[in-house]
Amino acid sequence: MIAWLVVNADEMTERAEAAKRKLPKLRPIPQPPIEEIAAELRRLSTALARTSSEARRAVLREDRDRALRQACAALGVDQHLDGLDGLDLEIERVRVTGALQRAGLHIDETRREPNRQDRQ
């Protein structure tokens, strides 16, 4: 058996390459540009800071987690947002946000309104 494989190795390689060429080409899943992801993260962070409805906050957090996953994939940052909940998920969100910022992504968490002391 081994001798047969050695003798026919070239033919087997050619067959494998021919079969590979017949496979359909996979198209990469289009991802939004990192600038759009960053803008979405900033928008969602601002909306979260300004929303008091817990139902709305839950939807915004899910959307923000999705955007965090996209940003991590685009920048090669490790994340473990899936499968976590409660405090563990909150800690991972903070860790991932910091890692993305260290990778150069500008995520201004919240935009606060200036108070009277800031205007003086």
PAZARO-610361 format. One record per residue: residue number from 0; x, y, z of N, C-alpha, C in turn. Coordinates in Angstrom, 1 decimal. Example, Ala and Ser with C-alpha at 12.3 -4.5 7.8 and 13.67 -1.06 7.14 Angstrom:
REM PAZARO-610361
  pos    n_xx    n_yy    n_zz   ca_xx   ca_yy   ca_zz    c_xx    c_yy    c_zz
    0    13.2    -5.7     7.8    12.3    -4.5     7.8    13.2    -3.3     7.8
    1    12.8    -2.2     7.1    13.7    -1.1     7.1    12.9     0.0     7.9
//
This chain:
REM PAZARO-610361
  pos    n_xx    n_yy    n_zz   ca_xx   ca_yy   ca_zz    c_xx    c_yy    c_zz
    0     0.8    -1.2     0.0     0.0     0.0     0.0     0.9     1.3     0.0
    1     1.9     1.3     0.8     2.8     2.5     0.9     3.5     2.6    -0.4
    2     4.0     1.5    -1.0     4.7     1.6    -2.3     3.8     2.1    -3.3
    3     2.5     1.7    -3.3     1.5     2.2    -4.3     1.4     3.7    -4.2
    4     1.3     4.2    -2.9     1.1     5.7    -2.7     2.3     6.4    -3.2
    5     3.5     5.9    -2.9     4.7     6.6    -3.4     4.8     6.6    -4.9
    6     4.4     5.5    -5.6     4.5     5.5    -7.0     3.4     6.4    -7.6
    7     2.2     6.5    -7.0     1.1     7.2    -7.6     0.9     8.6    -6.9
    8     1.9     9.1    -6.2     1.7    10.4    -5.5     1.5    11.5    -6.4
    9     2.2    11.6    -7.5     2.0    12.7    -8.5     0.6    12.7    -9.1
   10     0.1    11.5    -9.4    -1.3    11.4   -10.0    -2.3    11.8    -9.0
   11    -2.1    11.4    -7.7    -3.1    11.7    -6.7    -3.1    13.2    -6.4
   12    -1.9    13.8    -6.4    -1.8    15.3    -6.2    -2.5    16.0    -7.4
   13    -2.3    15.6    -8.6    -3.0    16.2    -9.7    -4.5    16.0    -9.6
   14    -5.0    14.9    -9.2    -6.5    14.7    -9.0    -7.0    15.6    -7.9
   15    -6.3    15.7    -6.8    -6.7    16.6    -5.7    -6.8    18.0    -6.2
   16    -5.8    18.5    -6.9    -5.8    19.9    -7.4    -6.9    20.1    -8.4
   17    -7.2    19.1    -9.2    -8.3    19.2   -10.2    -9.6    19.3    -9.5
   18    -9.8    18.5    -8.4   -11.0    18.5    -7.7   -11.2    19.9    -7.0
   19   -10.1    20.4    -6.5   -10.1    21.7    -5.8   -10.5    22.8    -6.7
   20   -10.0    22.8    -8.0   -10.4    23.8    -9.0   -11.9    23.8    -9.3
   21   -12.5    22.6    -9.2   -13.9    22.5    -9.5   -14.8    23.0    -8.4
   22   -14.3    23.1    -7.2   -15.1    23.6    -6.1   -15.5    25.1    -6.3
   23   -16.7    25.5    -5.9   -17.1    26.9    -6.1   -16.2    27.8    -5.2
   24   -15.9    29.0    -5.8   -15.1    29.9    -5.0   -16.0    30.6    -4.0
   25   -15.5    30.7    -2.8   -16.3    31.3    -1.7   -16.0    32.8    -1.7
   26   -17.1    33.6    -1.7   -16.9    35.0    -1.6   -16.8    35.4    -0.2
   27   -15.9    36.3     0.2   -15.9    36.8     1.5   -17.2    37.6     1.9
   28   -17.6    37.4     3.1   -18.8    38.1     3.6   -18.4    39.6     3.7
   29   -19.2    40.4     3.0   -18.8    41.9     3.1   -19.0    42.4     4.5
   30   -18.0    43.1     4.9   -18.0    43.8     6.2   -18.0    45.3     6.0
   31   -18.7    46.0     6.9   -18.6    47.5     6.7   -17.2    48.0     7.0
   32   -16.8    49.1     6.5   -15.5    49.7     6.8   -15.4    50.0     8.3
   33   -14.2    49.9     8.8   -14.0    50.1    10.2   -14.5    51.5    10.7
   34   -14.4    52.5     9.8   -14.9    53.8    10.2   -16.4    53.8    10.5
   35   -17.1    53.0     9.7   -18.6    52.9     9.9   -18.9    52.2    11.2
   36   -18.1    51.1    11.5   -18.3    50.4    12.7   -18.0    51.3    13.9
   37   -16.9    52.1    13.9   -16.6    53.0    15.0   -17.7    54.0    15.2
   38   -18.2    54.6    14.1   -19.3    55.6    14.2   -20.5    54.9    14.8
   39   -20.8    53.7    14.4   -22.0    53.0    15.0   -21.7    52.7    16.5
   40   -20.5    52.4    16.9   -20.2    52.2    18.3   -20.4    53.5    19.1
   41   -20.0    54.6    18.5   -20.1    55.9    19.2   -21.6    56.2    19.3
   42   -22.4    56.0    18.2   -23.8    56.3    18.3   -24.5    55.5    19.3
   43   -24.2    54.2    19.3   -24.9    53.3    20.3   -24.5    53.6    21.7
   44   -23.2    54.0    22.0   -22.8    54.4    23.3   -23.5    55.6    23.8
   45   -23.7    56.6    22.9   -24.4    57.8    23.3   -25.9    57.5    23.5
   46   -26.5    56.7    22.7   -27.9    56.3    22.9   -28.1    55.6    24.2
   47   -27.2    54.7    24.5   -27.2    54.0    25.8   -27.2    54.9    27.0
   48   -26.3    55.9    26.9   -26.1    56.8    28.0   -27.4    57.7    28.2
   49   -28.1    57.9    27.2   -29.3    58.8    27.2   -30.6    58.1    27.4
   50   -30.6    56.8    27.4   -31.9    56.1    27.5   -32.2    55.6    28.9
   51   -33.4    55.8    29.3   -33.8    55.3    30.6   -34.6    54.0    30.6
   52   -35.2    53.7    29.4   -36.0    52.5    29.2   -35.1    51.3    29.2
   53   -35.4    50.4    30.2   -34.6    49.1    30.3   -34.8    48.3    29.0
   54   -36.0    48.2    28.4   -36.2    47.4    27.2   -35.3    48.0    26.1
   55   -35.3    49.3    26.0   -34.5    50.0    24.9   -33.0    49.7    25.1
   56   -32.6    49.8    26.4   -31.2    49.6    26.8   -30.8    48.2    26.4
   57   -31.7    47.2    26.6   -31.3    45.8    26.2   -31.1    45.7    24.7
   58   -31.9    46.3    23.9   -31.8    46.3    22.5   -30.5    47.0    22.0
   59   -30.2    48.1    22.6   -29.0    48.9    22.3   -27.7    48.1    22.7
   60   -27.8    47.4    23.9   -26.6    46.6    24.3   -26.4    45.5    23.3
   61   -27.4    44.8    22.8   -27.2    43.8    21.8   -26.6    44.3    20.6
   62   -27.1    45.5    20.1   -26.6    46.1    18.9   -25.1    46.5    19.1
   63   -24.8    47.0    20.3   -23.4    47.4    20.6   -22.5    46.2    20.6
   64   -23.0    45.1    21.2   -22.2    43.9    21.2   -21.9    43.4    19.8
   65   -22.9    43.5    18.9   -22.7    43.1    17.5   -21.6    44.0    16.9
   66   -21.7    45.3    17.1   -20.7    46.2    16.6   -19.3    45.9    17.2
   67   -19.3    45.6    18.5   -18.0    45.2    19.1   -17.4    44.0    18.4
   68   -18.2    43.0    18.2   -17.7    41.8    17.5   -17.2    42.1    16.1
   69   -17.9    43.0    15.4   -17.4    43.4    14.0   -16.1    44.1    14.1
   70   -16.0    45.0    15.0   -14.7    45.7    15.2   -13.6    44.8    15.6
   71   -13.9    43.9    16.5   -12.8    42.9    16.9   -12.4    42.1    15.7
   72   -13.3    41.6    14.9   -13.0    40.8    13.7   -12.2    41.7    12.7
   73   -12.5    42.9    12.5   -11.8    43.8    11.6   -10.4    44.1    12.0
   74   -10.2    44.2    13.3    -8.9    44.6    13.8    -8.1    43.4    14.4
   75    -8.7    42.2    14.4    -7.9    41.1    14.9    -7.8    41.1    16.4
   76    -8.8    41.6    17.1    -8.8    41.7    18.6    -9.6    40.5    19.1
   77    -9.1    39.8    20.0    -9.8    38.6    20.6   -10.9    39.1    21.5
   78   -12.1    38.4    21.4   -13.2    38.8    22.2   -14.0    37.5    22.6
   79   -14.7    37.6    23.7   -15.5    36.4    24.2   -16.8    36.9    24.6
   80   -17.5    37.7    23.8   -18.8    38.3    24.2   -19.9    37.2    24.1
   81   -19.8    36.2    23.3   -20.8    35.2    23.2   -20.8    34.3    24.4
   82   -21.9    33.9    24.9   -22.0    32.9    25.9   -21.8    33.5    27.3
   83   -21.6    34.8    27.4   -21.5    35.4    28.8   -22.8    36.2    29.1
   84   -23.0    36.4    30.4   -24.1    37.2    30.8   -23.8    37.9    32.1
   85   -24.6    38.8    32.5   -24.5    39.5    33.8   -23.1    40.2    33.9
   86   -22.5    40.1    35.1   -21.3    40.9    35.3   -20.2    40.4    34.4
   87   -20.1    39.1    34.1   -19.0    38.6    33.2   -19.1    39.3    31.9
   88   -20.3    39.5    31.4   -20.5    40.1    30.1   -20.1    41.6    30.1
   89   -20.5    42.3    31.2   -20.1    43.7    31.4   -18.6    43.8    31.4
   90   -17.9    43.0    32.2   -16.5    43.0    32.3   -15.8    42.8    30.9
   91   -16.3    41.8    30.1   -15.8    41.6    28.8   -16.0    42.7    27.9
   92   -17.2    43.4    28.0   -17.4    44.6    27.2   -16.4    45.7    27.5
   93   -16.1    45.9    28.7   -15.1    46.9    29.1   -13.7    46.5    28.6
   94   -13.4    45.2    28.7   -12.1    44.7    28.3   -11.9    44.9    26.8
   95   -13.0    44.5    26.0   -12.9    44.6    24.6   -12.9    46.0    24.1
   96   -13.6    46.9    24.7   -13.6    48.3    24.4   -12.2    48.9    24.6
   97   -11.6    48.6    25.7   -10.2    49.0    25.9    -9.2    48.5    24.9
   98    -9.4    47.2    24.6    -8.5    46.6    23.6    -8.7    47.2    22.2
   99    -9.9    47.5    21.9   -10.1    48.2    20.6    -9.5    49.6    20.6
  100    -9.6    50.3    21.7    -9.1    51.6    21.8    -7.5    51.6    21.7
  101    -6.9    50.6    22.3    -5.5    50.4    22.2    -5.1    50.0    20.8
  102    -6.0    49.4    20.1    -5.7    49.0    18.7    -5.9    50.2    17.7
  103    -6.3    51.4    18.3    -6.4    52.6    17.5    -7.8    53.0    17.1
  104    -8.8    52.3    17.6   -10.2    52.6    17.2   -10.7    53.7    18.2
  105   -11.2    54.8    17.6   -11.7    55.9    18.5   -13.1    55.6    18.8
  106   -13.3    55.3    20.1   -14.7    55.0    20.7   -14.8    56.0    21.8
  107   -15.5    57.1    21.6   -15.8    58.1    22.6   -17.0    57.6    23.3
  108   -16.9    57.0    24.5   -18.0    56.3    25.1   -19.3    57.2    25.2
  109   -19.2    58.4    25.7   -20.4    59.2    25.8   -20.1    60.6    25.5
  110   -21.0    61.3    25.0   -20.9    62.8    24.8   -21.8    63.4    25.9
  111   -21.1    64.1    26.8   -21.9    64.7    27.9   -22.2    66.2    27.6
  112   -23.3    66.7    28.1   -23.7    68.0    27.9   -22.8    68.9    28.8
  113   -22.3    70.0    28.4   -21.5    70.9    29.3   -22.4    71.4    30.4
  114   -21.9    71.4    31.6   -22.6    72.0    32.7   -22.2    73.5    32.9
  115   -22.8    74.2    33.9   -22.5    75.6    34.0   -21.0    75.9    34.3
  116   -20.4    75.0    35.1   -19.0    75.2    35.5   -18.1    75.1    34.2
  117   -18.5    74.3    33.3   -17.7    74.1    32.1   -17.8    75.4    31.2
  118   -18.9    76.1    31.3   -19.1    77.2    30.4   -18.4    78.5    30.9
  119   -18.0    78.5    32.2   -17.5    79.7    32.8   -16.0    79.8    32.6
//
